[in-house]
Amino acid sequence: MHANITHRSFEFYRGFPKVELHRHLEGSLRLRTLLEVARAHNLDLLGTDRLRPLVQVREDDPYTSQNFLSKFQTLRQFYRSPEVIGRITREAIADAAEDNVRYMELRFTPVALSRAEDFSLAEVIDWVIQGTKKAEEELGVMVRLIISVNRHESPDLAMQVVNLAVQRIDQGILGLDLAGNEVHYPATPFIDVFNHARQAGLRTTVHAGEWGGAGNVAMAILQLGAERIGHGVRVVEDPAVVAMAREHATTFEVCVTSNFQSGVVQALEEHPITMMLEQELNATINTDDPSISQITLGDEYRLVCEDLGFSLETLRARVLAAAQASFLPPDEKAALVTRLTGEIASFIAEHPDG
């Protein structure tokens, strides 16, 4: 996996064809847009210096889960109109396109988007779908959607969201995600929700093994039927769970910078993704919340290569693994993998020295 580290340019990593499986819409808002919305809706958050620490992790912040999650509490105040929700969706996709993300599964939380103005869940889902379709047409990036529900909210509310999502599978919603504080809120109450979602045709991913231990990864796979695990880096703490995840061919949606900023790992160079790959787990590379973390997926590719010592071949393999782990139907997935294989080969040939 490791190679002699070659220092390549930022432009090289930005241009590298990419796949993103784990990006939250609510963590992808441009600061400039937030300031404009605050002005338009008279929110008491005016001024970059006042707003930035409320919505982005800074170097002098405590790197804890509490601090990281606190950013979302502020962000929930901004979803003030259909136009705002459509705009932030288009901009999140535009930012991904600029970073040469060729395929993205963008996850969003309808309950979070609905609360500020008491919009209906169906409305906000449709606004995100509309914004996604418009951005796809304008920018040529392929985007599908994952509906996210939170552990701290009720399973009945989650079931409402799932039923709305199922009605919109043909409009680009492919999967269901469970997010939120796994330390204080177990996933057990959502077993019926996930069974229903799977039976209705939604694919499944679960945040687990991030702030909670490897046992949460096992629970997500065995009881919720999770095909993919969001983060999951603490799986390495239990060899039996590692073996089980390998046996189930579970894909891990790893977000390196996010794991550091939220206190899951104490130092970037100690990130478990290296160990995960050594133990033959299918770990992919993602951003989580690019605006909150002030990163791009290109930055993450650069980090794993320049700081963790991934070879270019390992990076290529991880991008193709992400495409293969997408929730696309088999024919669309095969076409994506074929296209990316060619694009990456051409890109590397055109940039032999980075």
Number of C-alpha atoms within 10 A of each C-alpha: 12 13 13 10 14 14 12 14 11 13 11 16 22 20 16 23 21 30 28 24 28 25 24 22 24 27 23 26 23 17 16 10 15 24 18 12 19 19 14 10 11 10 13 10 16 15 11 12 9 11 17 17 14 19 24 22 22 15 8 7 12 14 20 17 18 12 17 22 15 15 19 17 11 13 19 16 17 22 23 20 18 15 12 16 22 21 19 22 26 22 19 24 26 19 16 26 20 14 20 19 24 22 23 23 23 25 25 23 22 22 22 20 27 21 16 15 12 10 17 13 19 16 14 22 24 18 19 23 20 17 21 28 18 15 23 18 10 11 14 12 19 19 20 22 25 26 26 25 27 22 21 14 12 12 20 12 14 23 18 13 22 23 15 16 26 21 11 16 15 9 16 17 24 24 26 28 23 26 18 20 20 20 14 11 13 16 25 13 14 21 16 14 20 27 15 16 20 18 9 15 12 23 22 25 30 30 27 34 26 26 24 20 19 22 16 24 30 24 20 24 22 14 16 23 18 27 20 30 28 25 30 29 30 24 27 20 14 13 12 14 20 22 16 15 24 15 10 14 15 21 25 31 28 26 25 25 24 26 25 20 24 21 18 21 22 13 12 17 16 12 20 20 26 18 14 20 15 11 14 13 22 22 26 26 26 29 29 31 23 26 21 27 21 16 16 23 25 23 18 20 26 22 18 22 23 16 13 18 19 21 18 17 13 17 20 18 14 20 26 22 18 25 27 17 20 26 24 18 9 11 8 12 16 14 12 20 18 13 12 21 17 10 16 18 12 11 15 16 11 10 12 7 11 15
